Amino acid sequence: MSETKPAGATGVVCESHEGKAVLEAYLTQHGIGQAKWFTPGELHDLDRDVRRGRIGRVIFAGLPDLLAGIWEEEIEFGQWPAGVSLEFAAPPGDDVVRITAASWQQWRKRHRRRQALAGAILSAIVLAVAFGLCALLAR
């Protein structure tokens, strides 16, 4: 039986220096010489390249890296072509549910912090505008 290779290049997603070492070892172990590297800030580019067929194989350091891109809506995983090969240098094993739940909770915590900060900034702007209007009308 012959193994079919996915069409397109290989894309690798790496967030940290530790993840880079793990991914480089994975690439070497699997005989992958050429790969296009993406950082978490470039997941829109990865998503675009996958959907256009330029990337046919995507390797993440671990499941949390993929999930973070999905939670942040930088990866539209449902739009990826069916033939795209998805691999993890550190496979989740039997902990998929636990990893997914932890990733979701971590994302929600960050998201709540961002919402609180945005609310505080917006409130400060509204107060400044209101103060300015009151000062203008008091003249």
N, C-alpha and C positions, 0 to 999 in steps of 0.2 A: 504494500500500500504506500503510495507516495503522499508526502505532506505538501499541502498547497500553501504557498506563501501569500500573504495579503498584498494586494496591489498598493502602490504608493510607497513612500518613505516611512521610516520609523520615527515617531515622535516620542520624546522622553520628557517627563515633567519632574522637576526637581525644586524643592523648596529650601533645603539647607545643605551645608557642607557634609553633614553626616549622611544625608540622603543621596548626595552626589557620589560618595564613595560606594554606597550600597548599589546604586544604579550602575556605576562603572564596572563593578564586579559582576553584576548580573549580565551586562552587555558582553563582557569578555567571556563569561561562562557559556553564553548562548551563541557565541560567534557573530555578534552583531557589530560590524565595523563602523558603519556610518549611521548616525542618528541626528535628528534635529532637536536641540535642547530648548525647553520652554520653562520659564519661571512661572510662579502662580500669577504674576501680573500680566502674563502673556497668554492666558488661557483662552481669551477671545480669538487670538491668532491661531491657536491650536484648533479650536472649535471650527473656525472658518476653513482651515486647511483640511481637516478631516471631512467636513461636509462637501468640499470641492473635490475630494478624491486625491489630494496631494499626499496625505498621510493615511496609510492603511493599517498601521500597527502603532498602538500607543502603549507606552510602558510608564506606569506610575510607581513611585517608591512604595506606596501602600494605599489601601482603600481610603483612608482619611483625606488624602490628596485629591482623589477623584471627587469624593463627596463634598469637599469644600468648594470645588468649582461648580458643582451642581447647586449647592445651597446658595451660592453667590450669583447664580444665574449667568455665569460666564461660560458654562458648557451646557448646550442644549442636547443632552444625551439622547433624548428621544428622536432627534433629527439626524443622528449619525447613521450612515449606511449600514446595512445588516452585516456586510462582510468585514467590518473593521475588527481587527484583533486587539483585545484589551488584556493587558498583563500587569501583574504587580510583582515588583522585585521582592517584596515581603508579603506573600499571600496571606489573606485574612484567616484562612482555615475555618474552624468551627465557630469563631468569634464574630461572624458577620453582623449579627443582630446587635451584639454589645458594642462593636466598633461603630456601627451606624448610629446607634442611640447616643453614644458619647460624642460623636462628631456633630450630631444635630444639637445636642445640649450646649456644646462649646460655641457653635455658630450662633445659636439663639442668645447666649450670654453676650457675645460681641455685638450682635445686632441691637440688643436692648441698650447697651452702652452707647452705641452710635446714635440711637434714637434719643436717648436722654441728653446727650451732648448737643444734638441738633435742636432739640426743644429748648435747652438753656440759651443757645445762641439766638434762636428766633425770639425768645422772650426778651432778651437783652436788646435786640434791635427794635422790637415793638415798644419797649419802655423808653428807649432813646427817642424814637419818633414821637411818642406821646408827650414826652417832656419838651421836645422841641416845639410841638404844636401848642402846648400850654404856654410856653414862653412867648411864642409868636402872638398868640391871641391875647395875652396879658398886656401887651403894649398899647 
